[in-house]
């Protein structure tokens, strides 16, 4: 009978879950950046998994109460000689501790993930990502030259440049370079971009020494601090230094350093800053990415002007653009999705924990009704009884907190290991999670504790 009731509840749960899934599927797809459809229910294996889930859930949740309740001696129960076994009380409390342990771990995860995302959002990347618009024309020749010239004439455009790569996306071009006295074997692998003379100014790079590009600077380069250090070049006196690269072990290419820019994160914050070199090559046919630094309060009007210029200079190519800050943000799409998922799981875990604690509080208040009546007759106050009852539940939350702190510290430390630039784990992150859990527990049990403490003791003691 008991197992049958458990299986029935499990089937009813699936019966409610399926229509809810239909309603919430768009939200799930938005949450996980997925494209799941109800078509997967056409696969019979899904129904077999659901059936197995129902059977497993019904069996696991019903087997213990079935054996526990059926083991009572009827005569003792009828006489009212019914007592809780230590194992039953321990199981109930263990389940509540387990539920709150999961909740606190998830709450801690959310606190730390959002701290890291906020750190990423506000970290100085070494370039200015605000109010930068990027276009890709995937063509070359006079069209690109006309486009960049017309963009620079717009009053809202402070600077515009063309390059062969885009900030916010991985740089795929790299090569080994070495200073005088070195060779390819001792050279440094360097990530490279090519641009016209306005790229550093448009991107907002900070030039530490030397100067920016000028006209007729063919063959000259800007390097970052990391490359200067790797090649043992004094950044303050790097201007005029010759760098070399060889191809097929005999063709040598020479570059002259005109300046050193402050290190910037051209890759995501998962990776350390690598050696970088910006080449001045304004006539390269590969310069198909355009970036404009803007200053305007009316982006719609400015974009309308840009679209007119686009259709004039690049006819037949769709007008498409992206903002640099959005492109940088996309590097952390996985972390944003993870935060959304953990957010949802945290809400569900807290709800389940509250249901478990709510049930335990109701059961405890019922079991201790006579004790509460005696205490009130002897002069105990309602706040005192509420504190007495709440203390038992707060002990369970405290145990859950002690278990969850080392687990969440280990898990989030592993997650943060994926970032070279990251926040430090601090005590307040765990304390905040614990305080939230305690607050949630107090709100959950307050209904039953206050109600039990407020009952007239005559009602619970009149039969004694």
C-alpha positions as a printed NumPy array, in Angstrom:
array([[  0.   ,   0.   ,   0.   ],
       [  2.714,   2.486,   0.985],
       [  4.815,   1.753,  -2.091],
       [  1.698,   2.058,  -4.251],
       [  1.032,   5.538,  -2.86 ],
       [  4.643,   6.517,  -3.517],
       [  4.489,   5.303,  -7.137],
       [  1.174,   7.119,  -7.62 ],
       [  2.668,  10.4  ,  -6.402],
       [  5.633,   9.883,  -8.733],
       [  3.305,   9.356, -11.725],
       [  1.306,  12.439, -10.759],
       [  4.567,  14.387, -10.603],
       [  5.416,  13.427, -14.187],
       [  1.849,  14.232, -15.208],
       [  2.299,  17.758, -13.897],
       [  5.874,  18.115, -15.169],
       [  5.139,  17.433, -18.845],
       [  2.658,  20.291, -19.404],
       [  4.869,  22.588, -17.311],
       [  7.8  ,  21.638, -19.547],
       [  5.781,  22.675, -22.594],
       [  5.132,  26.087, -21.054],
       [  8.666,  26.642, -19.74 ],
       [ 10.646,  25.289, -22.697],
       [ 11.167,  28.744, -24.286],
       [ 12.548,  29.981, -20.964],
       [ 14.823,  26.935, -20.729],
       [ 16.177,  27.595, -24.233],
       [ 16.82 ,  31.238, -23.361],
       [ 18.474,  30.236, -20.098],
       [ 20.862,  27.726, -21.659],
       [ 21.273,  29.317, -25.118],
       [ 19.984,  26.054, -26.558],
       [ 17.37 ,  25.164, -29.159],
       [ 15.45 ,  22.27 , -27.629],
       [ 12.065,  21.346, -29.081],
       [  9.341,  18.961, -28.003],
       [ 10.202,  16.794, -30.998],
       [ 12.566,  14.76 , -28.815],
       [  9.481,  13.132, -27.239],
       [  9.06 ,  11.239, -30.511],
       [ 11.995,   9.07 , -29.419],
       [ 10.688,   6.065, -27.49 ],
       [ 13.862,   6.031, -25.4  ],
       [ 12.791,   9.293, -23.745],
       [  9.607,   7.599, -22.532],
       [ 11.601,   4.643, -21.262],
       [ 13.844,   7.026, -19.299],
       [ 10.762,   8.763, -17.863],
       [  9.272,   5.406, -16.861],
       [ 12.532,   4.377, -15.226],
       [ 12.67 ,   7.719, -13.412],
       [  9.123,   7.258, -12.086],
       [  9.859,   3.749, -10.856],
       [ 13.185,   4.698,  -9.273],
       [ 11.743,   7.794,  -7.581],
       [  8.704,   5.932,  -6.292],
       [ 10.787,   3.058,  -4.961],
       [ 13.537,   5.111,  -3.31 ],
       [ 11.127,   7.588,  -1.703],
       [  8.634,   4.939,  -0.581],
       [ 10.724,   1.965,   0.527],
       [ 11.884,   3.351,   3.884],
       [  8.481,   4.626,   5.126],
       [  6.876,   1.41 ,   3.887],
       [  9.144,  -0.798,   5.968],
       [  9.233,   1.646,   8.882],
       [  5.457,   2.042,   9.229],
       [  4.594,  -1.586,   8.584],
       [  7.046,  -2.665,  11.295],
       [  5.038,  -1.013,  14.129],
       [  3.374,  -3.389,  16.585],
       [ -0.34 ,  -2.803,  16.276],
       [ -1.131,  -3.189,  19.991],
       [  1.441,  -0.556,  20.955],
       [  0.152,   1.91 ,  18.405],
       [ -3.471,   1.413,  19.496],
       [ -2.502,   1.965,  23.14 ],
       [ -0.826,   5.193,  22.118],
       [  2.61 ,   3.91 ,  23.029],
       [  4.083,   5.419,  19.9  ],
       [  7.555,   6.905,  20.02 ],
       [  9.931,   8.13 ,  17.391],
       [ 12.876,   5.925,  16.768],
       [ 16.243,   7.625,  16.78 ],
       [ 16.864,   6.407,  13.237],
       [ 13.68 ,   8.048,  11.945],
       [ 14.437,  11.369,  13.631],
       [ 18.01 ,  11.215,  12.384],
       [ 16.881,  10.535,   8.817],
       [ 14.539,  13.503,   8.803],
       [ 17.212,  15.815,  10.138],
       [ 19.849,  14.39 ,   7.798],
       [ 17.642,  15.09 ,   4.785],
       [ 17.134,  18.703,   5.896],
       [ 20.902,  19.107,   6.429],
       [ 21.559,  17.628,   2.976],
       [ 19.033,  19.952,   1.331],
       [ 20.447,  23.057,   2.991],
       [ 24.007,  21.98 ,   2.241],
       [ 23.156,  21.935,  -1.471],
       [ 21.351,  25.274,  -1.168],
       [ 24.28 ,  26.983,   0.567],
       [ 26.749,  25.566,  -1.979],
       [ 24.628,  26.931,  -4.83 ],
       [ 24.134,  30.304,  -3.109],
       [ 27.895,  30.568,  -2.572],
       [ 28.47 ,  29.644,  -6.214],
       [ 26.15 ,  32.415,  -7.366],
       [ 27.849,  34.998,  -5.106],
       [ 31.315,  34.094,  -6.402],
       [ 30.31 ,  33.782, -10.073],
       [ 28.653,  37.195, -10.051],
       [ 31.672,  38.661,  -8.24 ],
       [ 33.905,  37.33 , -11.013],
       [ 31.582,  38.568, -13.767],
       [ 31.459,  41.993, -12.135],
       [ 35.263,  41.959, -11.94 ],
       [ 35.421,  41.131, -15.651],
       [ 32.96 ,  43.886, -16.484],
       [ 34.907,  46.559, -14.617],
       [ 38.495,  45.441, -15.197],
       [ 40.711,  47.767, -17.195],
       [ 41.517,  45.724, -20.32 ],
       [ 44.133,  48.169, -21.531],
       [ 41.894,  49.616, -24.232],
       [ 38.642,  51.572, -24.313],
       [ 35.747,  49.319, -25.313],
       [ 32.98 ,  51.896, -24.815],
       [ 31.244,  53.511, -27.803],
       [ 33.178,  51.544, -30.405],
       [ 31.343,  50.272, -33.494],
       [ 32.838,  47.528, -35.659],
       [ 32.056,  46.726, -39.301],
       [ 33.307,  43.893, -41.491],
       [ 33.111,  44.309, -45.263],
       [ 34.968,  41.152, -46.365],
       [ 36.213,  42.968, -49.433],
       [ 39.179,  45.138, -50.368],
       [ 40.222,  47.904, -52.715],
       [ 38.866,  51.408, -53.119],
       [ 35.568,  50.624, -51.389],
       [ 37.299,  50.19 , -48.049],
       [ 39.381,  53.333, -48.463],
       [ 36.299,  55.377, -49.377],
       [ 34.353,  53.949, -46.432],
       [ 36.999,  54.819, -43.851],
       [ 37.389,  58.324, -45.298],
       [ 33.636,  58.983, -45.183],
       [ 33.327,  57.621, -41.631],
       [ 36.029,  60.007, -40.449],
       [ 34.047,  62.96 , -41.854],
       [ 31.053,  62.265, -39.58 ],
       [ 30.953,  64.722, -36.647],
       [ 30.007,  61.908, -34.246],
       [ 33.13 ,  59.888, -35.135],
       [ 36.202,  60.84 , -33.091],
       [ 38.492,  58.359, -34.862],
       [ 38.211,  55.459, -37.293],
       [ 40.611,  52.745, -38.345],
       [ 40.882,  49.589, -40.41 ],
       [ 42.612,  46.389, -39.409],
       [ 42.844,  42.713, -40.275],
       [ 41.447,  41.473, -36.958],
       [ 38.887,  42.461, -34.372],
       [ 39.364,  43.23 , -30.723],
       [ 37.179,  40.914, -28.665],
       [ 37.878,  37.948, -30.955],
       [ 40.893,  35.595, -30.843],
       [ 43.889,  36.812, -32.874],
       [ 44.85 ,  33.935, -35.152],
       [ 47.954,  35.374, -36.839],
       [ 51.218,  34.718, -35.027],
       [ 54.881,  34.324, -35.876],
       [ 58.276,  34.16 , -34.201],
       [ 60.417,  37.294, -33.972],
       [ 63.816,  37.896, -32.421],
       [ 66.055,  40.836, -31.632],
       [ 69.581,  41.426, -32.881],
       [ 71.882,  38.594, -31.876],
       [ 69.044,  36.06 , -31.709],
       [ 67.54 ,  33.576, -34.117],
       [ 64.279,  31.768, -34.771],
       [ 65.165,  29.097, -32.219],
       [ 65.433,  31.7  , -29.456],
       [ 62.683,  33.952, -30.799],
       [ 59.323,  34.666, -29.181],
       [ 55.986,  33.596, -30.619],
       [ 54.107,  36.853, -31.183],
       [ 50.459,  37.521, -31.934],
       [ 50.185,  40.048, -34.739],
       [ 47.7  ,  42.489, -36.188],
       [ 48.056,  44.823, -39.172],
       [ 46.395,  48.224, -39.336],
       [ 46.561,  51.78 , -40.563],
       [ 48.034,  54.622, -38.51 ],
       [ 44.884,  55.299, -36.42 ],
       [ 44.307,  51.916, -34.783],
       [ 46.072,  52.607, -31.464],
       [ 44.32 ,  55.973, -31.086],
       [ 40.896,  54.55 , -32.001],
       [ 41.242,  51.586, -29.648],
       [ 42.501,  53.792, -26.816],
       [ 45.88 ,  52.113, -26.331],
       [ 48.259,  53.843, -23.953],
       [ 51.691,  54.411, -25.498],
       [ 54.321,  54.124, -22.78 ],
       [ 57.327,  55.122, -24.851],
       [ 58.113,  56.143, -28.407],
       [ 55.287,  57.303, -30.623],
       [ 52.252,  56.219, -32.625],
       [ 52.319,  55.412, -36.341],
       [ 52.746,  58.129, -38.922],
       [ 52.378,  58.207, -42.676],
       [ 55.142,  56.367, -44.566],
       [ 55.91 ,  54.158, -41.507],
       [ 55.983,  51.002, -43.632],
       [ 57.74 ,  48.156, -41.865],
       [ 57.385,  49.725, -38.441],
       [ 55.61 ,  48.173, -35.484],
       [ 54.196,  48.89 , -32.052],
       [ 54.915,  46.203, -29.447],
       [ 53.448,  45.543, -26.002],
       [ 55.298,  45.472, -22.69 ],
       [ 55.273,  41.677, -22.542],
       [ 57.099,  41.313, -25.861],
       [ 59.673,  43.936, -24.835],
       [ 60.363,  42.058, -21.606],
       [ 60.54 ,  38.673, -23.317],
       [ 63.123,  40.021, -25.811],
       [ 65.007,  41.808, -22.999],
       [ 64.349,  45.214, -24.526],
       [ 64.111,  48.186, -22.179],
       [ 60.57 ,  49.489, -22.838],
       [ 61.69 ,  53.072, -22.169],
       [ 64.316,  52.895, -24.932],
       [ 62.671,  50.509, -27.374],
       [ 62.126,  53.058, -30.173],
       [ 64.373,  52.28 , -33.11 ],
       [ 65.03 ,  48.664, -32.06 ],
       [ 65.119,  46.215, -34.971],
       [ 63.191,  42.951, -34.809],
       [ 63.586,  40.097, -37.268],
       [ 61.666,  37.096, -38.528],
       [ 62.698,  34.393, -40.978],
       [ 60.733,  32.321, -43.453],
       [ 61.919,  29.013, -44.879],
       [ 65.181,  29.529, -42.988],
       [ 66.521,  32.074, -45.481],
       [ 64.04 ,  34.9  , -46.137],
       [ 64.448,  37.526, -43.433],
       [ 61.902,  40.237, -42.624],
       [ 62.895,  43.291, -40.584],
       [ 60.65 ,  45.423, -38.375],
       [ 61.495,  48.655, -36.606],
       [ 59.87 ,  49.395, -33.242],
       [ 58.409,  52.908, -33.037],
       [ 56.793,  52.575, -29.615],
       [ 55.683,  50.368, -26.737],
       [ 52.01 ,  50.177, -25.726],
       [ 50.777,  49.236, -22.281],
       [ 49.789,  45.579, -22.024],
       [ 46.157,  44.986, -22.93 ],
       [ 43.969,  41.877, -22.844],
       [ 43.441,  41.085, -26.513],
       [ 42.304,  37.609, -25.424],
       [ 39.783,  36.88 , -22.688],
       [ 40.692,  37.05 , -19.008],
       [ 40.973,  33.267, -19.01 ],
       [ 44.424,  33.705, -20.551],
       [ 47.551,  35.599, -19.581],
       [ 48.671,  38.512, -21.763],
       [ 50.825,  37.216, -24.62 ],
       [ 53.521,  39.   , -26.686],
       [ 51.85 ,  41.263, -29.251],
       [ 52.953,  43.306, -32.252],
       [ 50.9  ,  45.797, -34.279],
       [ 52.209,  46.232, -37.826],
       [ 51.711,  49.367, -39.894],
       [ 50.444,  48.11 , -43.252],
       [ 47.658,  50.447, -44.464],
       [ 47.568,  49.127, -48.025],
       [ 47.159,  45.448, -47.124],
       [ 44.115,  43.866, -48.809],
       [ 43.411,  42.   , -45.563],
       [ 42.318,  45.151, -43.705],
       [ 38.597,  44.394, -43.91 ],
       [ 37.59 ,  45.162, -40.314],
       [ 36.644,  48.765, -39.547],
       [ 36.287,  50.318, -36.091],
       [ 34.887,  53.748, -35.279],
       [ 35.206,  55.512, -31.927],
       [ 32.051,  57.554, -31.438],
       [ 30.65 ,  60.23 , -29.19 ],
       [ 26.921,  60.8  , -29.531],
       [ 23.704,  60.834, -27.578],
       [ 21.62 ,  59.678, -30.53 ],
       [ 22.933,  56.376, -31.814],
       [ 19.962,  55.768, -34.096],
       [ 20.596,  58.96 , -36.059],
       [ 24.332,  58.242, -36.27 ],
       [ 23.774,  54.646, -37.429],
       [ 21.367,  55.931, -40.105],
       [ 24.143,  58.165, -41.45 ],
       [ 26.605,  55.27 , -41.349],
       [ 24.175,  53.055, -43.241],
       [ 23.835,  55.678, -45.987],
       [ 27.633,  55.831, -46.275],
       [ 27.791,  52.032, -46.291],
       [ 25.342,  51.632, -49.165],
       [ 27.199,  54.306, -51.132],
       [ 30.718,  52.912, -50.645],
       [ 30.01 ,  49.189, -50.257],
       [ 26.947,  48.492, -52.433],
       [ 25.563,  44.991, -52.407],
       [ 27.004,  44.136, -48.979],
       [ 24.536,  43.949, -46.032],
       [ 24.964,  46.677, -43.427],
       [ 25.975,  44.826, -40.279],
       [ 27.714,  46.138, -37.191],
       [ 28.526,  45.203, -33.621],
       [ 29.574,  47.133, -30.541],
       [ 33.004,  46.345, -29.16 ],
       [ 31.79 ,  46.036, -25.554],
       [ 29.213,  43.454, -26.695],
       [ 31.908,  41.518, -28.581],
       [ 34.101,  41.482, -25.462],
       [ 31.135,  40.337, -23.373],
       [ 30.539,  37.391, -25.71 ],
       [ 33.896,  35.964, -24.633],
       [ 32.208,  35.12 , -21.332],
       [ 28.99 ,  33.675, -22.734],
       [ 29.7  ,  30.328, -21.048],
       [ 30.053,  31.971, -17.645],
       [ 26.872,  34.014, -18.137],
       [ 24.955,  30.876, -19.102],
       [ 26.373,  29.028, -16.101],
       [ 25.29 ,  31.871, -13.816],
       [ 21.752,  31.75 , -15.219],
       [ 21.552,  27.972, -14.788],
       [ 22.893,  28.029, -11.223],
       [ 20.491,  30.874, -10.457],
       [ 17.567,  28.69 , -11.428],
       [ 18.899,  25.619,  -9.631],
       [ 19.503,  27.716,  -6.523],
       [ 15.888,  28.858,  -6.529],
       [ 14.647,  25.285,  -6.849],
       [ 17.049,  23.996,  -4.184],
       [ 15.971,  26.71 ,  -1.738],
       [ 12.308,  25.927,  -2.399],
       [ 12.837,  22.197,  -1.793],
       [ 14.877,  22.92 ,   1.343],
       [ 12.148,  25.19 ,   2.66 ],
       [  9.505,  22.529,   2.017],
       [ 11.563,  19.971,   3.928],
       [ 12.195,  22.335,   6.821],
       [  8.559,  23.463,   6.814],
       [  7.406,  19.851,   7.15 ],
       [  9.924,  19.113,   9.898],
       [  8.872,  22.253,  11.786],
       [  5.195,  21.246,  11.567],
       [  5.993,  17.73 ,  12.784],
       [  8.178,  19.013,  15.634],
       [  5.574,  21.52 ,  16.773],
       [  2.932,  18.782,  16.849],
       [  5.194,  16.368,  18.751],
       [  6.151,  18.988,  21.33 ],
       [  2.725,  20.539,  21.831],
       [  2.388,  19.224,  25.423],
       [  5.941,  20.306,  26.283],
       [  5.139,  23.776,  25.007],
       [  1.926,  23.822,  27.074],
       [  3.807,  22.869,  30.258],
       [  6.457,  25.526,  29.625],
       [  3.772,  28.206,  29.163],
       [  2.01 ,  27.17 ,  32.366],
       [  5.342,  27.485,  34.169],
       [  5.741,  31.024,  32.855],
       [  7.647,  30.719,  29.579],
       [  7.072,  33.63 ,  27.209],
       [  6.121,  33.323,  23.536],
       [  9.463,  34.814,  22.335],
       [ 11.311,  32.386,  24.591],
       [  9.457,  29.372,  23.168],
       [  9.969,  30.605,  19.615],
       [ 13.706,  30.875,  20.299],
       [ 13.705,  27.374,  21.81 ],
       [ 11.985,  25.804,  18.814],
       [ 13.953,  27.789,  16.235],
       [ 17.285,  26.892,  17.818],
       [ 16.826,  23.225,  16.903],
       [ 16.396,  24.07 ,  13.238],
       [ 19.203,  26.626,  13.194],
       [ 21.523,  23.898,  14.482],
       [ 20.696,  21.88 ,  11.355],
       [ 21.44 ,  24.896,   9.143],
       [ 24.675,  25.431,  11.068],
       [ 25.735,  21.844,  10.389],
       [ 24.877,  22.324,   6.711],
       [ 26.99 ,  25.49 ,   6.688],
       [ 29.985,  23.677,   8.182],
       [ 29.718,  20.974,   5.509],
       [ 29.089,  23.33 ,   2.605],
       [ 31.914,  25.842,   3.197],
       [ 34.852,  23.516,   2.395],
       [ 32.945,  21.904,  -0.487],
       [ 31.978,  25.237,  -2.073],
       [ 35.475,  26.651,  -1.479],
       [ 37.035,  23.708,  -3.309],
       [ 34.516,  23.78 ,  -6.181],
       [ 34.731,  27.538,  -6.768],
       [ 38.517,  27.534,  -6.428],
       [ 38.619,  24.966,  -9.238],
       [ 36.259,  27.093, -11.343],
       [ 38.308,  30.252, -10.792],
       [ 41.438,  28.375, -11.845],
       [ 40.12 ,  28.782, -15.396],
       [ 40.836,  32.534, -15.168],
       [ 44.276,  34.072, -15.031],
       [ 42.669,  37.334, -13.854],
       [ 40.128,  36.646, -11.127],
       [ 38.699,  37.664,  -7.779],
       [ 40.074,  36.23 ,  -4.556],
       [ 37.876,  33.993,  -2.43 ],
       [ 37.005,  36.003,   0.679],
       [ 35.305,  35.122,   3.946],
       [ 32.345,  37.425,   3.346],
       [ 31.241,  35.381,   0.319],
       [ 30.696,  32.336,   2.533],
       [ 29.325,  34.401,   5.424],
       [ 26.758,  36.011,   3.118],
       [ 25.595,  32.579,   1.929],
       [ 25.306,  31.373,   5.524],
       [ 23.332,  34.444,   6.594],
       [ 20.957,  34.03 ,   3.662],
       [ 20.444,  30.36 ,   4.562],
       [ 19.781,  31.233,   8.209],
       [ 17.343,  33.956,   7.177],
       [ 15.519,  31.58 ,   4.848],
       [ 15.335,  28.944,   7.617],
       [ 13.964,  31.435,  10.152],
       [ 11.294,  32.664,   7.744],
       [ 10.349,  29.059,   6.926],
       [  9.941,  27.823,  10.514],
       [  8.536,  31.055,  11.937],
       [  4.96 ,  30.182,  10.933],
       [  4.884,  26.944,  12.93 ],
       [  7.029,  28.111,  15.834],
       [  5.018,  31.282,  16.457],
       [  1.755,  29.397,  16.   ],
       [  2.787,  26.613,  18.399],
       [  4.028,  29.124,  20.973],
       [  0.779,  31.112,  20.784],
       [ -1.594,  28.177,  21.407],
       [ -3.504,  28.246,  24.7  ],
       [ -1.854,  25.576,  26.925],
       [ -5.311,  24.417,  28.072],
       [ -5.927,  22.937,  24.624],
       [ -2.803,  20.751,  24.725],
       [ -3.022,  19.779,  28.43 ],
       [ -6.735,  19.363,  29.112],
       [ -6.598,  15.587,  28.548],
       [ -3.683,  15.103,  30.978]])
